[in-house]
Amino acid sequence: MVGGGISGVTVASELALSGIPTTLVERESSLGGLPASFCCKASESCNKCFACVVDKRVSEIRQQHRVSILTQTELTGVKGGPEEYTVSLKSGKERTDLKVSAVVLATGIDPYDATQKAEYGYGRFKNVITAKDLDEMLRFQAKLNRPSDGKLPKNVAFFQCVGSRDESIGHLYCSQVCCAYALRLIRAIRHQYPEVRATFLYMDIQPAGVNFQQFLNACRGDKGVRLIRSLPSKVYQSPLSDQLRVRFIDPEREEVLEESFDLIVLSVGMTLKKGTKSLMELFRLNFTEEGFISAPPSQTGVFVAGACSGPKDIDRSILHAKSTALLVEQHLRARL
């Protein structure tokens, strides 16, 4: 198992419960992957962000005796074929070889590098942050503040589709999770800080989950939240203050508006995790049209789980990981 995020942890856990020993290889020092830094986004009730599920599953797998966990370890080589692979592992200066009957790649994703959208000012303007930055702020600082002065921002804008559905950068795909992710952040912020006003600027709203429409209706019914179907063209910062100005088209009046905001949050899309390409070359795997891993036939003994096969939220990553674990089990049982 390569990758210790929620997908890798889920596959390893499912296999262990079926009596199949698994070695979980993670190049970072801890498990959980990207969602391990997410905050709980509950407002009046649970908003099903599943951040708590990640913490729970990581804790549980450490108690699973059929799973061997190797952190700060990378897979650097492979020999053999579907009947038996010999993988080379590197941890610091130590190198070991391990014989395995199947390999699962669950390497996860990286958030799109928002500095590549220079017109939004990320990396130049202190008060332009990503949704991931906001998530970590709420989890580790337990409060909302403007990076420039530490004050509570009273007027916050959320930009959708930053790095997704963008022909200019070659990312035509929808990252699928960004709309629900940003709206959950808005609901959590509004619950804790009712005085904060949020503006949600979007292209289309991607549904996520069976209860999403009910959740979306609650957002639309909140007088402190504006949902505007328009993507901003550029962000400007006043040279005399930290105030940010945004230009966008008002879809109702069909004219260009310019408004001021205290904080801008960019909902960045998903890209394949850095370093995954080298693993794909080792196992001779192909890319999907969107630039993620195309799953090979199961008879190869190589499997792909989670968002590295295409954009998925935590819930869908868990479901995909469970189905992958079943395929792995079937492959191994067929060899007996």
TISEPA-515824 format. One record per residue (C-alpha): residue number from 1; x, y negated, z negated. Coordinates in Angstrom, 3 decimals, always signed. Layout:
<recs>
<rec><num>NUM</num><u>X</u><v>Y</v><w>Z</w></rec>
...
</recs>
This chain:
<recs>
<rec><num>1</num><u>+0.000</u><v>+0.000</v><w>+0.000</w></rec>
<rec><num>2</num><u>+1.630</u><v>-3.251</v><w>+1.156</w></rec>
<rec><num>3</num><u>+0.069</u><v>-6.298</v><w>-0.483</w></rec>
<rec><num>4</num><u>-1.163</u><v>-6.801</v><w>-4.032</w></rec>
<rec><num>5</num><u>-4.038</u><v>-9.186</v><w>-3.386</w></rec>
<rec><num>6</num><u>-7.658</u><v>-8.290</v><w>-4.020</w></rec>
<rec><num>7</num><u>-7.803</u><v>-6.021</v><w>-0.945</w></rec>
<rec><num>8</num><u>-4.641</u><v>-4.100</v><w>-1.776</w></rec>
<rec><num>9</num><u>-5.636</u><v>-3.757</v><w>-5.422</w></rec>
<rec><num>10</num><u>-9.089</u><v>-2.500</v><w>-4.412</w></rec>
<rec><num>11</num><u>-7.756</u><v>+0.117</v><w>-1.962</w></rec>
<rec><num>12</num><u>-5.217</u><v>+1.371</v><w>-4.505</w></rec>
<rec><num>13</num><u>-7.870</u><v>+1.538</v><w>-7.216</w></rec>
<rec><num>14</num><u>-10.350</u><v>+3.419</v><w>-5.013</w></rec>
<rec><num>15</num><u>-7.714</u><v>+5.955</v><w>-3.956</w></rec>
<rec><num>16</num><u>-6.583</u><v>+6.456</v><w>-7.544</w></rec>
<rec><num>17</num><u>-10.175</u><v>+7.139</v><w>-8.613</w></rec>
<rec><num>18</num><u>-10.265</u><v>+9.848</v><w>-5.906</w></rec>
<rec><num>19</num><u>-7.148</u><v>+11.414</v><w>-7.377</w></rec>
<rec><num>20</num><u>-4.744</u><v>+10.087</v><w>-4.739</w></rec>
<rec><num>21</num><u>-1.506</u><v>+8.579</v><w>-6.125</w></rec>
<rec><num>22</num><u>-0.586</u><v>+5.221</v><w>-4.607</w></rec>
<rec><num>23</num><u>+2.426</u><v>+2.929</v><w>-4.631</w></rec>
<rec><num>24</num><u>+1.436</u><v>-0.742</v><w>-4.531</w></rec>
<rec><num>25</num><u>+4.139</u><v>-2.996</v><w>-3.071</w></rec>
<rec><num>26</num><u>+3.891</u><v>-6.759</v><w>-3.631</w></rec>
<rec><num>27</num><u>+6.626</u><v>-9.213</v><w>-2.702</w></rec>
<rec><num>28</num><u>+5.515</u><v>-11.828</v><w>-5.254</w></rec>
<rec><num>29</num><u>+6.061</u><v>-11.493</v><w>-8.990</w></rec>
<rec><num>30</num><u>+2.371</u><v>-11.001</v><w>-9.798</w></rec>
<rec><num>31</num><u>-0.748</u><v>-9.389</v><w>-8.350</w></rec>
<rec><num>32</num><u>-3.964</u><v>-11.034</v><w>-7.178</w></rec>
<rec><num>33</num><u>-2.733</u><v>-12.934</v><w>-4.151</w></rec>
<rec><num>34</num><u>-4.250</u><v>-16.284</v><w>-3.222</w></rec>
<rec><num>35</num><u>-7.528</u><v>-15.850</v><w>-5.222</w></rec>
<rec><num>36</num><u>-5.548</u><v>-15.364</v><w>-8.444</w></rec>
<rec><num>37</num><u>-5.274</u><v>-19.169</v><w>-8.667</w></rec>
<rec><num>38</num><u>-8.993</u><v>-19.815</v><w>-8.071</w></rec>
<rec><num>39</num><u>-11.179</u><v>-21.342</v><w>-10.773</w></rec>
<rec><num>40</num><u>-14.650</u><v>-20.205</v><w>-11.779</w></rec>
<rec><num>41</num><u>-17.165</u><v>-22.229</v><w>-9.767</w></rec>
<rec><num>42</num><u>-20.241</u><v>-21.660</v><w>-11.884</w></rec>
<rec><num>43</num><u>-22.595</u><v>-24.615</v><w>-12.355</w></rec>
<rec><num>44</num><u>-25.986</u><v>-24.101</v><w>-14.021</w></rec>
<rec><num>45</num><u>-25.500</u><v>-20.418</v><w>-13.224</w></rec>
<rec><num>46</num><u>-23.006</u><v>-18.141</v><w>-11.494</w></rec>
<rec><num>47</num><u>-22.413</u><v>-19.215</v><w>-7.881</w></rec>
<rec><num>48</num><u>-20.868</u><v>-15.863</v><w>-6.909</w></rec>
<rec><num>49</num><u>-17.398</u><v>-17.137</v><w>-6.046</w></rec>
<rec><num>50</num><u>-15.992</u><v>-13.787</v><w>-7.325</w></rec>
<rec><num>51</num><u>-12.879</u><v>-15.389</v><w>-8.822</w></rec>
<rec><num>52</num><u>-13.552</u><v>-13.557</v><w>-12.084</w></rec>
<rec><num>53</num><u>-13.712</u><v>-10.241</v><w>-10.191</w></rec>
<rec><num>54</num><u>-10.124</u><v>-10.710</v><w>-9.033</w></rec>
<rec><num>55</num><u>-8.878</u><v>-11.237</v><w>-12.595</w></rec>
<rec><num>56</num><u>-10.824</u><v>-8.188</v><w>-13.775</w></rec>
<rec><num>57</num><u>-9.576</u><v>-5.839</v><w>-11.037</w></rec>
<rec><num>58</num><u>-5.949</u><v>-6.908</v><w>-11.479</w></rec>
<rec><num>59</num><u>-6.236</u><v>-6.210</v><w>-15.201</w></rec>
<rec><num>60</num><u>-7.874</u><v>-2.824</v><w>-14.586</w></rec>
<rec><num>61</num><u>-5.344</u><v>-1.553</v><w>-12.065</w></rec>
<rec><num>62</num><u>-2.492</u><v>-2.068</v><w>-14.507</w></rec>
<rec><num>63</num><u>-4.173</u><v>+0.587</v><w>-16.660</w></rec>
<rec><num>64</num><u>-4.481</u><v>+3.045</v><w>-13.759</w></rec>
<rec><num>65</num><u>-1.817</u><v>+5.750</v><w>-14.192</w></rec>
<rec><num>66</num><u>-2.084</u><v>+6.985</v><w>-10.595</w></rec>
<rec><num>67</num><u>-0.936</u><v>+3.607</v><w>-9.243</w></rec>
<rec><num>68</num><u>+2.743</u><v>+2.684</v><w>-9.257</w></rec>
<rec><num>69</num><u>+3.141</u><v>-1.100</v><w>-9.034</w></rec>
<rec><num>70</num><u>+6.287</u><v>-2.576</v><w>-7.504</w></rec>
<rec><num>71</num><u>+6.352</u><v>-6.396</v><w>-7.593</w></rec>
<rec><num>72</num><u>+9.063</u><v>-8.594</v><w>-6.050</w></rec>
<rec><num>73</num><u>+9.489</u><v>-5.796</v><w>-3.535</w></rec>
<rec><num>74</num><u>+9.330</u><v>-5.811</v><w>+0.267</w></rec>
<rec><num>75</num><u>+8.938</u><v>-3.123</v><w>+2.902</w></rec>
<rec><num>76</num><u>+11.888</u><v>-3.583</v><w>+5.265</w></rec>
<rec><num>77</num><u>+11.931</u><v>-0.451</v><w>+7.422</w></rec>
<rec><num>78</num><u>+9.991</u><v>+2.624</v><w>+8.496</w></rec>
<rec><num>79</num><u>+10.773</u><v>+5.990</v><w>+10.067</w></rec>
<rec><num>80</num><u>+8.649</u><v>+8.989</v><w>+10.965</w></rec>
<rec><num>81</num><u>+5.096</u><v>+9.278</v><w>+12.177</w></rec>
<rec><num>82</num><u>+1.493</u><v>+10.056</v><w>+11.243</w></rec>
<rec><num>83</num><u>+2.329</u><v>+13.249</v><w>+9.332</w></rec>
<rec><num>84</num><u>+4.879</u><v>+11.554</v><w>+7.096</w></rec>
<rec><num>85</num><u>+6.449</u><v>+8.126</v><w>+6.988</w></rec>
<rec><num>86</num><u>+9.657</u><v>+7.169</v><w>+5.217</w></rec>
<rec><num>87</num><u>+9.489</u><v>+3.515</v><w>+4.245</w></rec>
<rec><num>88</num><u>+12.448</u><v>+1.468</v><w>+3.068</w></rec>
<rec><num>89</num><u>+11.823</u><v>-0.841</v><w>+0.129</w></rec>
<rec><num>90</num><u>+13.966</u><v>-3.728</v><w>-1.063</w></rec>
<rec><num>91</num><u>+13.815</u><v>-5.323</v><w>-4.503</w></rec>
<rec><num>92</num><u>+16.588</u><v>-7.816</v><w>-5.080</w></rec>
<rec><num>93</num><u>+19.787</u><v>-5.936</v><w>-4.259</w></rec>
<rec><num>94</num><u>+18.201</u><v>-2.536</v><w>-4.804</w></rec>
<rec><num>95</num><u>+17.079</u><v>-0.468</v><w>-1.831</w></rec>
<rec><num>96</num><u>+15.063</u><v>+2.737</v><w>-1.976</w></rec>
<rec><num>97</num><u>+13.342</u><v>+5.058</v><w>+0.472</w></rec>
<rec><num>98</num><u>+9.878</u><v>+6.443</v><w>-0.178</w></rec>
<rec><num>99</num><u>+8.062</u><v>+9.226</v><w>+1.652</w></rec>
<rec><num>100</num><u>+4.339</u><v>+8.551</v><w>+2.160</w></rec>
<rec><num>101</num><u>+1.466</u><v>+10.169</v><w>+4.040</w></rec>
<rec><num>102</num><u>-0.310</u><v>+6.899</v><w>+4.917</w></rec>
<rec><num>103</num><u>+0.387</u><v>+3.173</v><w>+4.907</w></rec>
<rec><num>104</num><u>-2.140</u><v>+0.402</v><w>+4.272</w></rec>
<rec><num>105</num><u>-1.303</u><v>-3.187</v><w>+5.169</w></rec>
<rec><num>106</num><u>-3.222</u><v>-5.682</v><w>+3.037</w></rec>
<rec><num>107</num><u>-0.925</u><v>-8.665</v><w>+3.349</w></rec>
<rec><num>108</num><u>-3.630</u><v>-11.329</v><w>+3.134</w></rec>
<rec><num>109</num><u>-3.581</u><v>-14.827</v><w>+4.608</w></rec>
<rec><num>110</num><u>-1.999</u><v>-18.239</v><w>+4.205</w></rec>
<rec><num>111</num><u>-3.997</u><v>-21.462</v><w>+4.129</w></rec>
<rec><num>112</num><u>-3.490</u><v>-23.555</v><w>+7.250</w></rec>
<rec><num>113</num><u>-0.715</u><v>-26.133</v><w>+6.817</w></rec>
<rec><num>114</num><u>-2.722</u><v>-29.355</v><w>+6.510</w></rec>
<rec><num>115</num><u>+0.331</u><v>-31.519</v><w>+7.296</w></rec>
<rec><num>116</num><u>-0.125</u><v>-30.390</v><w>+10.902</w></rec>
<rec><num>117</num><u>-3.301</u><v>-32.507</v><w>+11.074</w></rec>
<rec><num>118</num><u>-1.406</u><v>-35.760</v><w>+10.700</w></rec>
<rec><num>119</num><u>-4.504</u><v>-37.904</v><w>+11.290</w></rec>
<rec><num>120</num><u>-5.853</u><v>-36.872</v><w>+7.865</w></rec>
<rec><num>121</num><u>-2.748</u><v>-37.964</v><w>+5.971</w></rec>
<rec><num>122</num><u>-2.083</u><v>-34.841</v><w>+3.902</w></rec>
<rec><num>123</num><u>+1.451</u><v>-35.065</v><w>+2.533</w></rec>
<rec><num>124</num><u>+1.497</u><v>-38.846</v><w>+3.112</w></rec>
<rec><num>125</num><u>-1.480</u><v>-40.053</v><w>+1.088</w></rec>
<rec><num>126</num><u>-1.490</u><v>-38.852</v><w>-2.524</w></rec>
<rec><num>127</num><u>-5.256</u><v>-38.728</v><w>-2.738</w></rec>
<rec><num>128</num><u>-5.685</u><v>-36.409</v><w>+0.241</w></rec>
<rec><num>129</num><u>-5.557</u><v>-32.843</v><w>-1.063</w></rec>
<rec><num>130</num><u>-6.656</u><v>-29.397</v><w>+0.120</w></rec>
<rec><num>131</num><u>-9.492</u><v>-27.356</v><w>-1.368</w></rec>
<rec><num>132</num><u>-6.824</u><v>-24.968</v><w>-2.692</w></rec>
<rec><num>133</num><u>-5.124</u><v>-27.893</v><w>-4.465</w></rec>
<rec><num>134</num><u>-8.473</u><v>-28.839</v><w>-6.006</w></rec>
<rec><num>135</num><u>-9.161</u><v>-25.244</v><w>-7.037</w></rec>
<rec><num>136</num><u>-5.805</u><v>-25.028</v><w>-8.828</w></rec>
<rec><num>137</num><u>-6.350</u><v>-28.431</v><w>-10.432</w></rec>
<rec><num>138</num><u>-9.654</u><v>-27.269</v><w>-11.926</w></rec>
<rec><num>139</num><u>-8.223</u><v>-23.935</v><w>-13.077</w></rec>
<rec><num>140</num><u>-4.884</u><v>-24.994</v><w>-14.561</w></rec>
<rec><num>141</num><u>-5.599</u><v>-28.592</v><w>-15.613</w></rec>
<rec><num>142</num><u>-9.269</u><v>-27.963</v><w>-16.428</w></rec>
<rec><num>143</num><u>-10.254</u><v>-31.401</v><w>-15.146</w></rec>
<rec><num>144</num><u>-10.802</u><v>-33.422</v><w>-11.981</w></rec>
<rec><num>145</num><u>-8.455</u><v>-36.338</v><w>-11.364</w></rec>
<rec><num>146</num><u>-6.935</u><v>-38.471</v><w>-8.629</w></rec>
<rec><num>147</num><u>-3.279</u><v>-37.508</v><w>-8.081</w></rec>
<rec><num>148</num><u>-2.270</u><v>-41.163</v><w>-7.651</w></rec>
<rec><num>149</num><u>-3.360</u><v>-42.392</v><w>-11.083</w></rec>
<rec><num>150</num><u>-4.976</u><v>-39.499</v><w>-12.978</w></rec>
<rec><num>151</num><u>-8.372</u><v>-41.208</v><w>-13.000</w></rec>
<rec><num>152</num><u>-11.679</u><v>-39.497</v><w>-12.273</w></rec>
<rec><num>153</num><u>-12.606</u><v>-40.013</v><w>-8.599</w></rec>
<rec><num>154</num><u>-16.170</u><v>-41.268</v><w>-8.347</w></rec>
<rec><num>155</num><u>-16.590</u><v>-40.778</v><w>-4.589</w></rec>
<rec><num>156</num><u>-15.162</u><v>-37.608</v><w>-2.999</w></rec>
<rec><num>157</num><u>-15.262</u><v>-36.531</v><w>+0.655</w></rec>
<rec><num>158</num><u>-14.884</u><v>-32.919</v><w>+1.793</w></rec>
<rec><num>159</num><u>-13.688</u><v>-32.346</v><w>+5.385</w></rec>
<rec><num>160</num><u>-14.545</u><v>-28.982</v><w>+6.934</w></rec>
<rec><num>161</num><u>-12.845</u><v>-27.018</v><w>+9.747</w></rec>
<rec><num>162</num><u>-9.306</u><v>-28.279</v><w>+9.108</w></rec>
<rec><num>163</num><u>-7.238</u><v>-25.773</v><w>+11.060</w></rec>
<rec><num>164</num><u>-10.258</u><v>-23.816</v><w>+12.331</w></rec>
<rec><num>165</num><u>-12.458</u><v>-24.208</v><w>+15.400</w></rec>
<rec><num>166</num><u>-9.847</u><v>-26.586</v><w>+16.747</w></rec>
<rec><num>167</num><u>-8.853</u><v>-26.236</v><w>+20.391</w></rec>
<rec><num>168</num><u>-5.997</u><v>-28.732</v><w>+20.013</w></rec>
<rec><num>169</num><u>-4.050</u><v>-26.293</v><w>+17.803</w></rec>
<rec><num>170</num><u>-5.234</u><v>-23.086</v><w>+19.468</w></rec>
<rec><num>171</num><u>-7.396</u><v>-21.971</v><w>+16.538</w></rec>
<rec><num>172</num><u>-10.794</u><v>-21.436</v><w>+18.107</w></rec>
<rec><num>173</num><u>-12.057</u><v>-19.053</v><w>+15.433</w></rec>
<rec><num>174</num><u>-14.169</u><v>-19.917</v><w>+12.407</w></rec>
<rec><num>175</num><u>-12.511</u><v>-19.059</v><w>+9.083</w></rec>
<rec><num>176</num><u>-16.005</u><v>-18.193</v><w>+7.782</w></rec>
<rec><num>177</num><u>-15.406</u><v>-18.866</v><w>+4.086</w></rec>
<rec><num>178</num><u>-14.675</u><v>-22.610</v><w>+4.024</w></rec>
<rec><num>179</num><u>-18.243</u><v>-23.956</v><w>+3.922</w></rec>
<rec><num>180</num><u>-19.389</u><v>-21.857</v><w>+0.967</w></rec>
<rec><num>181</num><u>-16.032</u><v>-22.370</v><w>-0.754</w></rec>
<rec><num>182</num><u>-16.251</u><v>-26.171</v><w>-0.544</w></rec>
<rec><num>183</num><u>-19.933</u><v>-26.286</v><w>-1.518</w></rec>
<rec><num>184</num><u>-19.243</u><v>-24.139</v><w>-4.585</w></rec>
<rec><num>185</num><u>-16.485</u><v>-26.561</v><w>-5.576</w></rec>
<rec><num>186</num><u>-18.912</u><v>-29.453</v><w>-5.125</w></rec>
<rec><num>187</num><u>-21.573</u><v>-27.775</v><w>-7.281</w></rec>
<rec><num>188</num><u>-19.026</u><v>-27.005</v><w>-10.009</w></rec>
<rec><num>189</num><u>-17.742</u><v>-30.600</v><w>-9.994</w></rec>
<rec><num>190</num><u>-21.219</u><v>-32.115</v><w>-9.994</w></rec>
<rec><num>191</num><u>-22.199</u><v>-29.891</v><w>-12.923</w></rec>
<rec><num>192</num><u>-19.222</u><v>-31.029</v><w>-14.991</w></rec>
<rec><num>193</num><u>-19.131</u><v>-34.634</v><w>-13.739</w></rec>
<rec><num>194</num><u>-22.673</u><v>-35.762</v><w>-12.769</w></rec>
<rec><num>195</num><u>-21.371</u><v>-39.269</v><w>-12.025</w></rec>
<rec><num>196</num><u>-19.179</u><v>-38.001</v><w>-9.163</w></rec>
<rec><num>197</num><u>-20.701</u><v>-38.337</v><w>-5.671</w></rec>
<rec><num>198</num><u>-19.697</u><v>-35.880</v><w>-2.945</w></rec>
<rec><num>199</num><u>-19.897</u><v>-36.204</v><w>+0.844</w></rec>
<rec><num>200</num><u>-19.677</u><v>-32.972</v><w>+2.848</w></rec>
<rec><num>201</num><u>-18.637</u><v>-33.599</v><w>+6.473</w></rec>
<rec><num>202</num><u>-19.072</u><v>-30.544</v><w>+8.667</w></rec>
<rec><num>203</num><u>-19.409</u><v>-29.182</v><w>+12.198</w></rec>
<rec><num>204</num><u>-21.732</u><v>-26.254</v><w>+11.405</w></rec>
<rec><num>205</num><u>-22.468</u><v>-24.543</v><w>+8.105</w></rec>
<rec><num>206</num><u>-21.432</u><v>-20.897</v><w>+8.122</w></rec>
<rec><num>207</num><u>-23.763</u><v>-18.748</v><w>+5.950</w></rec>
<rec><num>208</num><u>-22.106</u><v>-16.505</v><w>+3.384</w></rec>
<rec><num>209</num><u>-24.005</u><v>-13.854</v><w>+1.418</w></rec>
<rec><num>210</num><u>-27.644</u><v>-12.918</v><w>+0.969</w></rec>
<rec><num>211</num><u>-28.396</u><v>-15.774</v><w>-1.442</w></rec>
<rec><num>212</num><u>-26.533</u><v>-18.455</v><w>+0.486</w></rec>
<rec><num>213</num><u>-29.620</u><v>-20.202</v><w>+1.883</w></rec>
<rec><num>214</num><u>-30.993</u><v>-20.664</v><w>-1.621</w></rec>
<rec><num>215</num><u>-27.630</u><v>-22.026</v><w>-2.724</w></rec>
<rec><num>216</num><u>-27.483</u><v>-24.363</v><w>+0.297</w></rec>
<rec><num>217</num><u>-30.990</u><v>-25.648</v><w>-0.444</w></rec>
<rec><num>218</num><u>-29.881</u><v>-26.486</v><w>-3.990</w></rec>
<rec><num>219</num><u>-26.975</u><v>-28.487</v><w>-2.550</w></rec>
<rec><num>220</num><u>-29.286</u><v>-30.322</v><w>-0.163</w></rec>
<rec><num>221</num><u>-31.623</u><v>-31.115</v><w>-3.039</w></rec>
<rec><num>222</num><u>-28.876</u><v>-32.699</v><w>-5.119</w></rec>
<rec><num>223</num><u>-29.124</u><v>-36.496</v><w>-4.811</w></rec>
<rec><num>224</num><u>-25.430</u><v>-36.786</v><w>-5.595</w></rec>
<rec><num>225</num><u>-24.448</u><v>-34.746</v><w>-2.526</w></rec>
<rec><num>226</num><u>-24.587</u><v>-35.879</v><w>+1.118</w></rec>
<rec><num>227</num><u>-24.304</u><v>-33.328</v><w>+3.912</w></rec>
<rec><num>228</num><u>-23.401</u><v>-35.078</v><w>+7.167</w></rec>
<rec><num>229</num><u>-22.977</u><v>-33.182</v><w>+10.419</w></rec>
<rec><num>230</num><u>-19.966</u><v>-35.095</v><w>+11.690</w></rec>
<rec><num>231</num><u>-16.222</u><v>-34.543</v><w>+11.618</w></rec>
<rec><num>232</num><u>-14.020</u><v>-37.533</v><w>+10.718</w></rec>
<rec><num>233</num><u>-11.538</u><v>-38.814</v><w>+13.262</w></rec>
<rec><num>234</num><u>-8.909</u><v>-40.341</v><w>+11.005</w></rec>
<rec><num>235</num><u>-8.047</u><v>-41.334</v><w>+7.449</w></rec>
<rec><num>236</num><u>-6.593</u><v>-44.746</v><w>+6.643</w></rec>
<rec><num>237</num><u>-5.087</u><v>-45.965</v><w>+3.380</w></rec>
<rec><num>238</num><u>-5.092</u><v>-49.593</v><w>+2.335</w></rec>
<rec><num>239</num><u>-1.510</u><v>-50.884</v><w>+1.905</w></rec>
<rec><num>240</num><u>-2.585</u><v>-52.740</v><w>-1.231</w></rec>
<rec><num>241</num><u>-4.387</u><v>-49.854</v><w>-3.002</w></rec>
<rec><num>242</num><u>-4.917</u><v>-46.091</v><w>-3.070</w></rec>
<rec><num>243</num><u>-8.360</u><v>-46.442</v><w>-1.507</w></rec>
<rec><num>244</num><u>-8.932</u><v>-44.189</v><w>+1.498</w></rec>
<rec><num>245</num><u>-11.071</u><v>-45.172</v><w>+4.461</w></rec>
<rec><num>246</num><u>-12.659</u><v>-42.668</v><w>+6.821</w></rec>
<rec><num>247</num><u>-14.185</u><v>-43.107</v><w>+10.257</w></rec>
<rec><num>248</num><u>-16.880</u><v>-40.766</v><w>+11.463</w></rec>
<rec><num>249</num><u>-19.960</u><v>-40.806</v><w>+13.682</w></rec>
<rec><num>250</num><u>-23.337</u><v>-41.136</v><w>+11.960</w></rec>
<rec><num>251</num><u>-25.432</u><v>-38.456</v><w>+13.746</w></rec>
<rec><num>252</num><u>-28.709</u><v>-40.260</v><w>+13.020</w></rec>
<rec><num>253</num><u>-27.724</u><v>-43.742</v><w>+14.147</w></rec>
<rec><num>254</num><u>-25.171</u><v>-42.473</v><w>+16.701</w></rec>
<rec><num>255</num><u>-22.641</u><v>-45.101</v><w>+15.749</w></rec>
<rec><num>256</num><u>-19.201</u><v>-45.088</v><w>+14.182</w></rec>
<rec><num>257</num><u>-19.164</u><v>-45.711</v><w>+10.439</w></rec>
<rec><num>258</num><u>-16.252</u><v>-46.421</v><w>+8.124</w></rec>
<rec><num>259</num><u>-16.518</u><v>-45.601</v><w>+4.428</w></rec>
<rec><num>260</num><u>-14.193</u><v>-45.682</v><w>+1.428</w></rec>
<rec><num>261</num><u>-13.449</u><v>-42.673</v><w>-0.794</w></rec>
<rec><num>262</num><u>-11.416</u><v>-42.154</v><w>-3.964</w></rec>
<rec><num>263</num><u>-10.387</u><v>-38.621</v><w>-3.028</w></rec>
<rec><num>264</num><u>-10.465</u><v>-36.524</v><w>+0.159</w></rec>
<rec><num>265</num><u>-10.493</u><v>-32.722</v><w>+0.039</w></rec>
<rec><num>266</num><u>-9.548</u><v>-30.778</v><w>+3.175</w></rec>
<rec><num>267</num><u>-11.118</u><v>-27.340</v><w>+3.637</w></rec>
<rec><num>268</num><u>-8.270</u><v>-25.643</v><w>+5.470</w></rec>
<rec><num>269</num><u>-8.715</u><v>-22.508</v><w>+7.531</w></rec>
<rec><num>270</num><u>-6.991</u><v>-19.140</v><w>+7.351</w></rec>
<rec><num>271</num><u>-3.844</u><v>-18.027</v><w>+9.166</w></rec>
<rec><num>272</num><u>-2.001</u><v>-14.725</v><w>+9.053</w></rec>
<rec><num>273</num><u>+0.385</u><v>-14.611</v><w>+6.104</w></rec>
<rec><num>274</num><u>+3.976</u><v>-15.526</v><w>+6.813</w></rec>
<rec><num>275</num><u>+6.160</u><v>-12.433</v><w>+7.142</w></rec>
<rec><num>276</num><u>+3.348</u><v>-10.173</v><w>+8.353</w></rec>
<rec><num>277</num><u>+4.565</u><v>-10.321</v><w>+11.953</w></rec>
<rec><num>278</num><u>+7.747</u><v>-8.425</v><w>+11.051</w></rec>
<rec><num>279</num><u>+5.650</u><v>-5.650</v><w>+9.477</w></rec>
<rec><num>280</num><u>+3.493</u><v>-5.485</v><w>+12.576</w></rec>
<rec><num>281</num><u>+6.611</u><v>-5.021</v><w>+14.681</w></rec>
<rec><num>282</num><u>+7.795</u><v>-2.181</v><w>+12.431</w></rec>
<rec><num>283</num><u>+4.494</u><v>-0.325</v><w>+12.871</w></rec>
<rec><num>284</num><u>+3.973</u><v>-1.469</v><w>+16.491</w></rec>
<rec><num>285</num><u>+0.675</u><v>-3.146</v><w>+15.731</w></rec>
<rec><num>286</num><u>-1.145</u><v>-5.652</v><w>+17.907</w></rec>
<rec><num>287</num><u>-2.757</u><v>-9.024</v><w>+17.264</w></rec>
<rec><num>288</num><u>-6.467</u><v>-9.706</v><w>+17.591</w></rec>
<rec><num>289</num><u>-7.547</u><v>-12.578</v><w>+19.837</w></rec>
<rec><num>290</num><u>-7.667</u><v>-14.789</v><w>+16.730</w></rec>
<rec><num>291</num><u>-4.097</u><v>-13.929</v><w>+15.694</w></rec>
<rec><num>292</num><u>-4.775</u><v>-11.413</v><w>+12.912</w></rec>
<rec><num>293</num><u>-3.880</u><v>-7.695</v><w>+12.734</w></rec>
<rec><num>294</num><u>-5.722</u><v>-5.365</v><w>+15.055</w></rec>
<rec><num>295</num><u>-6.366</u><v>-2.095</v><w>+13.210</w></rec>
<rec><num>296</num><u>-4.764</u><v>+0.932</v><w>+14.934</w></rec>
<rec><num>297</num><u>-6.557</u><v>+4.298</v><w>+15.332</w></rec>
<rec><num>298</num><u>-6.846</u><v>+6.107</v><w>+11.975</w></rec>
<rec><num>299</num><u>-4.900</u><v>+9.122</v><w>+13.248</w></rec>
<rec><num>300</num><u>-1.728</u><v>+7.007</v><w>+13.194</w></rec>
<rec><num>301</num><u>-1.857</u><v>+6.992</v><w>+9.407</w></rec>
<rec><num>302</num><u>-1.578</u><v>+3.201</v><w>+9.341</w></rec>
<rec><num>303</num><u>-4.540</u><v>+1.173</v><w>+8.075</w></rec>
<rec><num>304</num><u>-5.387</u><v>-2.503</v><w>+7.661</w></rec>
<rec><num>305</num><u>-7.472</u><v>-3.946</v><w>+4.833</w></rec>
<rec><num>306</num><u>-8.889</u><v>-7.341</v><w>+3.958</w></rec>
<rec><num>307</num><u>-8.443</u><v>-10.791</v><w>+5.446</w></rec>
<rec><num>308</num><u>-5.236</u><v>-9.955</v><w>+7.350</w></rec>
<rec><num>309</num><u>-7.565</u><v>-8.204</v><w>+9.829</w></rec>
<rec><num>310</num><u>-9.690</u><v>-11.360</v><w>+10.183</w></rec>
<rec><num>311</num><u>-11.121</u><v>-14.106</v><w>+7.919</w></rec>
<rec><num>312</num><u>-13.031</u><v>-12.797</v><w>+4.875</w></rec>
<rec><num>313</num><u>-14.034</u><v>-14.121</v><w>+1.483</w></rec>
<rec><num>314</num><u>-13.362</u><v>-12.190</v><w>-1.733</w></rec>
<rec><num>315</num><u>-16.622</u><v>-10.255</v><w>-1.603</w></rec>
<rec><num>316</num><u>-16.185</u><v>-9.155</v><w>+2.001</w></rec>
<rec><num>317</num><u>-12.513</u><v>-8.364</v><w>+1.410</w></rec>
<rec><num>318</num><u>-13.513</u><v>-5.985</v><w>-1.388</w></rec>
<rec><num>319</num><u>-16.120</u><v>-4.301</v><w>+0.809</w></rec>
<rec><num>320</num><u>-13.639</u><v>-3.942</v><w>+3.669</w></rec>
<rec><num>321</num><u>-11.016</u><v>-2.572</v><w>+1.293</w></rec>
<rec><num>322</num><u>-13.438</u><v>+0.064</v><w>-0.010</w></rec>
<rec><num>323</num><u>-14.272</u><v>+1.209</v><w>+3.516</w></rec>
<rec><num>324</num><u>-10.553</u><v>+1.323</v><w>+4.325</w></rec>
<rec><num>325</num><u>-9.892</u><v>+3.451</v><w>+1.244</w></rec>
<rec><num>326</num><u>-12.515</u><v>+5.916</v><w>+2.473</w></rec>
<rec><num>327</num><u>-10.783</u><v>+6.127</v><w>+5.871</w></rec>
<rec><num>328</num><u>-7.443</u><v>+6.743</v><w>+4.172</w></rec>
<rec><num>329</num><u>-8.943</u><v>+9.480</v><w>+2.014</w></rec>
<rec><num>330</num><u>-10.513</u><v>+11.164</v><w>+5.043</w></rec>
<rec><num>331</num><u>-7.206</u><v>+11.007</v><w>+6.890</w></rec>
<rec><num>332</num><u>-5.340</u><v>+12.585</v><w>+3.983</w></rec>
<rec><num>333</num><u>-7.980</u><v>+15.296</v><w>+3.365</w></rec>
<rec><num>334</num><u>-7.849</u><v>+16.261</v><w>+7.065</w></rec>
<rec><num>335</num><u>-4.146</u><v>+17.029</v><w>+6.695</w></rec>
<rec><num>336</num><u>-4.652</u><v>+19.542</v><w>+3.879</w></rec>
</recs>
